[in-house]
Amino acid sequence: MSYVGPDFEPPQPRRRRGPLTVALAALVPGALLGWLVYETVGGPGDDGGSGRAGVRSSSPAASSAPSDDAKEPSASPKPTATPSASAPAASGPLKGKVVVIDPGHNPGNFQHASEINRKVNIGTNSKECDTTGTSTNDGYTEAKFTLDVAHRMRTLLQKQGATVKLTQDGDRPFGPCVDERARIGNQAKADAVVSIHADGSGAGNRGFHVILPGAVHAGAADTRAIVGPSRDLGERVAGRFVAVTGSAPSNYIGDGGGLVTREDLGGLNLSTVPKVFIECGNMRDSKDAALLTSGAWRQKAAQGISEGIVSFLRG
């Protein structure tokens, strides 16, 4: 996602979290190997990035997406007010645990401008229901990316015994809105929620970052109880993402450790259960786009995020 629209405005001035960078490195003994792999596909640009994300497009690009080994789901004409339910959980170490995966945006959002532009209460103020998301320069949309990664994660986590629910599965024409996305995780009493995204920043801005909830206590928002466990979840997800994908933390947002704290996102502010967002890469950079459009790399992304969730839930 680029930082425009509901939940996704330009980041607030960042807070120095030097010790967290050290903690992230300590979490993953194999991280150095991941960095070496990242360098083989092209490291961060020499300019270090602008520290600011670009504007997302209002509709998917007209050109066709790159060839890919994943089947893209299509939205049904009827909306649904309930999340996509998991198949019966298998036996495994996560038996009894509930994970909610939130695939950012919806492939049909661009056809429902009035619906996704309506304001909803995010606890501290009001923002638009949702946005269209961004896309690569060749037209591969963030909505397709997030849904594909979510499907791969669901398969991996179900094999560990978890009950997995998706906030949307391409089974509704638009949405859900950001407040409903938070509500789905809360009502499921999820042990962990991860919202999947990809950024839309400028060329040369590369890498991933995990967004953590800040301490917010205003209006209907009260994140104080989830700040600690969400940080633990985020650090583990970031650590395993580095190790499995070989991607480096963002060179344009955050302090180099792949962790960013924000207090302006309704999807986090309204959550009552541990929740983080992950921006898996920058769709507008050609090197990151080459990874994001690769089914093999998306499998690694799903594995890295899932391993972080498993690590968090097993303690």
Secondary structure as GFF3:
##gff-version 3
##sequence-region A 1 315
A	DSSP	alpha_helix	18	27	.	.	.	ID=ss1
A	DSSP	alpha_helix	31	41	.	.	.	ID=ss2
A	DSSP	beta_strand	98	103	.	.	.	ID=ss3
A	DSSP	three_ten_helix	109	111	.	.	.	ID=ss4
A	DSSP	alpha_helix	113	117	.	.	.	ID=ss5
A	DSSP	beta_strand	119	121	.	.	.	ID=ss6
A	DSSP	beta_strand	126	128	.	.	.	ID=ss7
A	DSSP	alpha_helix	142	159	.	.	.	ID=ss8
A	DSSP	beta_strand	163	166	.	.	.	ID=ss9
A	DSSP	alpha_helix	178	187	.	.	.	ID=ss10
A	DSSP	beta_strand	192	199	.	.	.	ID=ss11
A	DSSP	beta_strand	209	213	.	.	.	ID=ss12
A	DSSP	beta_strand	217	218	.	.	.	ID=ss13
A	DSSP	beta_strand	221	222	.	.	.	ID=ss14
A	DSSP	alpha_helix	227	245	.	.	.	ID=ss15
A	DSSP	beta_strand	259	262	.	.	.	ID=ss16
A	DSSP	alpha_helix	266	269	.	.	.	ID=ss17
A	DSSP	beta_strand	275	282	.	.	.	ID=ss18
A	DSSP	alpha_helix	286	292	.	.	.	ID=ss19
A	DSSP	alpha_helix	295	314	.	.	.	ID=ss20
###
